[in-house]
Amino acid sequence: MHYRLFGELRDSRPVVVLVHGWACDETYWDAQLGPLQREYPLVTLDLAGHGRSPANRDDWTMRAYGHDVATIVRALPTRAPVVLVGHSMGGPVTVEAALELGDRVRAVIGVDTFKNVGLPPTPAAEIELRLTAFAADFEATTRLFVTRTFFTPAADVAMMTRIATAMASGNPSVGIASIRALNDWDGRAAMSRLDTPVVAINADFGMPTDEARIKEFAPHFRLIPFQGAGHFLMMEQPERFNALLLRELATLEASFNRQP
């Protein structure tokens, strides 16, 4: 798997690992690299079948993706604690990685993710209908899905077009299998097993985040609402997002430094 390490590793500071979402790659975090690496050692990566990581396997479950992230963390030449940050599908991936890595992970931060965790599953027939459209024409269906679902009416058209085009150019087999696996992921069961704090920085656009519902099975969950942006808030409003993320990282670091 392709990954990059930024900044100086120090056992006294947590390593921040940035995990992208479905049909994306590490470059979707480019606007975070400068501000974050001034404060923390930083890792970006391409999940299997995305970006520069090969698609040489058949398992595209959230657990398999999480194992990839855990493998990269274990390969780092440090035993420093880790904070996992996952956008969209990267949220479930970071939960699975945290379950595998145990107390090495001090916190999980989701970015516009976990919104439907704990809700009744989408009917199988509805999922198959969606997947049929992606299988018939992955490029066109992805482009339409991204532009209609992920952006507010006030979104920058050039950015929206660039993201939709990039996501639509991904590997169709990986993309379709990942959609199926994401819908199959039992987020309620996974998050209920996780003792690590889970924070969600979620846009107020689209499906609302029911913090009370999620806290019923994941008491360490906490929502930070982000107003006025779409699904790619870290790209749409990077300065505001970076400041918020850095404040949250500092708060989390202080809290686990106080632990015995």
C-alpha positions as CSV (number, residue, x, y, z in Angstrom):
1,M,0.0,0.0,0.0
2,H,1.1,3.5,-0.7
3,Y,1.5,5.9,2.2
4,R,3.5,9.0,3.1
5,L,4.9,10.2,6.4
6,F,5.3,13.9,7.1
7,G,7.0,15.6,10.0
8,E,9.3,14.2,12.7
9,L,8.2,11.1,14.7
10,R,8.3,11.7,18.4
11,D,7.1,9.1,20.9
12,S,5.7,12.0,23.0
13,R,3.3,13.2,20.3
14,P,0.5,11.3,18.7
15,V,0.7,10.4,15.0
16,V,-2.3,11.6,13.0
17,V,-3.4,9.2,10.3
18,L,-5.6,10.6,7.6
19,V,-7.9,8.1,5.8
20,H,-9.8,9.1,2.7
21,G,-13.3,8.0,1.6
22,W,-14.9,6.0,-1.1
23,A,-13.4,6.5,-4.6
24,C,-11.0,9.1,-3.3
25,D,-7.3,9.0,-2.4
26,E,-4.7,10.7,-0.1
27,T,-4.7,13.9,-2.2
28,Y,-8.1,14.8,-0.8
29,W,-6.3,15.8,2.4
30,D,-3.8,18.1,0.6
31,A,-5.2,21.2,2.3
32,Q,-4.5,19.7,5.7
33,L,-0.8,18.8,5.2
34,G,0.8,22.1,6.0
35,P,-1.1,23.1,9.1
36,L,-1.2,19.6,10.6
37,Q,2.4,18.6,10.1
38,R,3.6,21.7,11.9
39,E,2.0,20.3,15.1
40,Y,1.9,16.5,14.7
41,P,3.6,13.7,12.8
42,L,1.3,12.9,9.9
43,V,0.5,9.9,7.7
44,T,-1.6,9.9,4.5
45,L,-2.4,6.8,2.6
46,D,-4.2,5.3,-0.4
47,L,-6.6,2.5,0.6
48,A,-6.3,-0.7,-1.5
49,G,-7.6,-0.2,-5.0
50,H,-7.5,3.6,-4.6
51,G,-4.9,6.1,-5.8
52,R,-1.5,4.4,-6.0
53,S,-2.3,1.3,-4.0
54,P,-3.0,-1.8,-6.1
55,A,-6.3,-3.7,-6.3
56,N,-4.7,-7.1,-6.0
57,R,-7.3,-8.8,-3.8
58,D,-11.0,-9.7,-3.5
59,D,-11.9,-8.5,0.0
60,W,-13.2,-5.0,0.1
61,T,-14.9,-5.0,3.5
62,M,-14.5,-2.3,6.0
63,R,-12.6,-4.8,8.2
64,A,-10.1,-5.5,5.3
65,Y,-9.6,-1.8,4.7
66,G,-9.1,-1.3,8.5
67,H,-6.5,-4.0,8.5
68,D,-4.6,-2.2,5.8
69,V,-4.5,1.0,8.0
70,A,-3.5,-1.0,11.0
71,T,-0.7,-2.6,9.0
72,I,0.7,0.8,8.0
73,V,0.5,2.0,11.6
74,R,2.4,-1.0,12.8
75,A,5.1,-0.4,10.2
76,L,5.9,3.1,11.5
77,P,9.2,3.3,13.3
78,T,7.6,4.5,16.5
79,R,5.4,3.3,19.3
80,A,3.7,6.7,19.7
81,P,0.0,6.8,20.2
82,V,-2.2,7.3,17.1
83,V,-5.3,9.4,16.3
84,L,-7.2,8.1,13.2
85,V,-9.1,10.6,11.1
86,G,-11.5,9.2,8.5
87,H,-13.6,11.0,5.9
88,S,-16.9,9.4,4.7
89,M,-16.2,5.6,4.2
90,G,-12.9,6.3,6.0
91,G,-14.9,6.7,9.2
92,P,-15.9,3.0,9.3
93,V,-12.4,2.0,8.1
94,T,-10.9,3.9,11.1
95,V,-13.2,2.2,13.5
96,E,-12.2,-1.2,12.2
97,A,-8.5,-0.2,12.4
98,A,-8.9,1.1,16.0
99,L,-10.5,-2.2,17.0
100,E,-7.5,-4.1,15.6
101,L,-4.9,-1.7,17.1
102,G,-6.4,-1.6,20.5
103,D,-5.0,0.9,23.0
104,R,-2.5,2.2,20.5
105,V,-5.3,4.3,19.1
106,R,-6.2,7.2,21.5
107,A,-9.1,8.6,19.4
108,V,-11.1,8.3,16.2
109,I,-12.2,11.5,14.4
110,G,-14.8,11.1,11.7
111,V,-15.3,13.7,9.0
112,D,-18.9,13.8,7.6
113,T,-19.5,10.1,8.5
114,F,-21.4,7.8,10.9
115,K,-24.7,9.6,10.1
116,N,-26.7,6.4,9.5
117,V,-25.0,4.2,12.1
118,G,-27.7,2.5,14.2
119,L,-30.5,3.1,11.7
120,P,-32.4,0.1,10.2
121,P,-30.4,-1.3,7.2
122,T,-31.3,-0.2,3.7
123,P,-33.5,-2.9,2.1
124,A,-31.4,-5.3,-0.1
125,A,-33.6,-4.7,-3.1
126,E,-32.9,-1.0,-2.9
127,I,-29.1,-1.6,-2.7
128,E,-29.2,-3.9,-5.6
129,L,-31.1,-1.4,-7.7
130,R,-28.4,1.3,-7.0
131,L,-25.6,-1.2,-7.7
132,T,-27.2,-2.1,-11.0
133,A,-26.9,1.5,-12.2
134,F,-23.2,1.7,-11.1
135,A,-22.5,-1.6,-12.9
136,A,-24.2,-0.4,-16.1
137,D,-22.2,2.8,-16.3
138,F,-19.9,3.4,-13.3
139,E,-18.4,6.7,-14.6
140,A,-21.7,8.4,-15.5
141,T,-23.5,7.1,-12.4
142,T,-20.7,8.1,-10.1
143,R,-20.5,11.6,-11.6
144,L,-24.2,12.1,-11.2
145,F,-24.3,10.6,-7.7
146,V,-21.4,12.8,-6.5
147,T,-22.8,16.1,-7.9
148,R,-26.3,15.5,-6.7
149,T,-25.5,14.2,-3.3
150,F,-22.4,15.7,-1.9
151,F,-22.5,19.5,-2.6
152,T,-24.7,22.4,-1.4
153,P,-26.3,24.7,-4.0
154,A,-23.6,27.3,-3.1
155,A,-20.7,24.9,-3.9
156,D,-17.8,25.9,-6.1
157,V,-18.7,24.4,-9.5
158,A,-15.1,23.9,-10.6
159,M,-14.3,22.0,-7.4
160,M,-17.5,19.9,-7.7
161,T,-16.7,19.0,-11.3
162,R,-13.1,18.2,-10.4
163,I,-14.0,15.9,-7.6
164,A,-16.8,14.2,-9.5
165,T,-14.6,13.6,-12.4
166,A,-11.8,12.1,-10.3
167,M,-14.1,9.8,-8.3
168,A,-15.8,8.7,-11.5
169,S,-12.5,7.6,-13.0
170,G,-11.9,5.0,-10.2
171,N,-11.8,1.2,-10.5
172,P,-15.5,0.1,-11.0
173,S,-15.0,-3.3,-9.5
174,V,-13.5,-1.8,-6.3
175,G,-16.0,0.9,-6.2
176,I,-19.1,-1.3,-6.5
177,A,-17.7,-3.9,-4.1
178,S,-16.9,-1.2,-1.6
179,I,-20.5,0.2,-1.8
180,R,-21.9,-3.2,-1.0
181,A,-19.4,-3.7,1.8
182,L,-20.2,-0.3,3.3
183,N,-23.9,-1.1,3.3
184,D,-23.1,-4.4,4.9
185,W,-21.0,-2.9,7.7
186,D,-22.6,-3.2,11.1
187,G,-21.6,0.1,12.6
188,R,-23.7,-0.3,15.7
189,A,-21.9,-3.6,16.6
190,A,-18.4,-2.2,15.7
191,M,-18.7,1.1,17.5
192,S,-20.3,-0.5,20.6
193,R,-17.0,-2.6,21.0
194,L,-14.8,0.5,20.8
195,D,-13.7,2.1,24.1
196,T,-11.8,4.8,22.2
197,P,-13.4,8.3,22.0
198,V,-15.1,8.9,18.7
199,V,-15.7,12.4,17.5
200,A,-17.6,13.3,14.3
201,I,-17.0,16.6,12.6
202,N,-20.1,16.5,10.4
203,A,-21.6,18.9,7.9
204,D,-25.2,20.0,8.6
205,F,-25.9,19.3,4.9
206,G,-27.7,16.2,4.0
207,M,-28.7,13.5,6.5
208,P,-28.6,14.9,10.1
209,T,-26.4,13.3,12.7
210,D,-28.5,12.0,15.6
211,E,-25.9,12.2,18.4
212,A,-28.3,10.8,21.1
213,R,-29.1,7.7,19.0
214,I,-25.4,6.9,18.5
215,K,-24.5,7.6,22.1
216,E,-26.9,4.9,23.2
217,F,-24.5,2.2,21.9
218,A,-21.3,4.3,21.6
219,P,-21.2,6.4,24.8
220,H,-17.8,7.8,23.9
221,F,-19.3,9.4,20.7
222,R,-19.4,13.2,20.4
223,L,-20.7,15.4,17.5
224,I,-19.1,18.6,16.3
225,P,-21.5,20.3,13.8
226,F,-20.0,22.1,10.9
227,Q,-22.3,24.5,9.2
228,G,-22.4,25.8,5.7
229,A,-20.4,23.1,3.8
230,G,-21.1,19.9,1.9
231,H,-19.6,16.5,2.2
232,F,-16.0,17.5,1.4
233,L,-15.8,20.1,4.2
234,M,-12.0,19.8,4.6
235,M,-11.6,20.8,0.9
236,E,-14.5,23.3,0.7
237,Q,-13.5,25.3,3.8
238,P,-10.0,24.2,4.6
239,E,-8.9,27.1,6.9
240,R,-11.9,26.8,9.1
241,F,-11.8,23.0,9.1
242,N,-8.1,22.9,9.9
243,A,-8.5,25.2,12.8
244,L,-11.3,23.1,14.2
245,L,-9.4,19.8,13.7
246,L,-6.3,21.2,15.4
247,R,-8.3,22.4,18.4
248,E,-9.9,19.0,18.7
249,L,-6.6,17.2,18.4
250,A,-5.2,19.4,21.1
251,T,-8.2,18.7,23.4
252,L,-7.9,15.0,22.8
253,E,-4.2,15.0,23.4
254,A,-4.6,16.8,26.7
255,S,-7.3,14.4,27.8
256,F,-5.3,11.3,27.2
257,N,-2.1,12.8,28.6
258,R,-4.0,13.2,31.9
259,Q,-4.9,9.5,32.0
260,P,-2.9,7.4,34.4
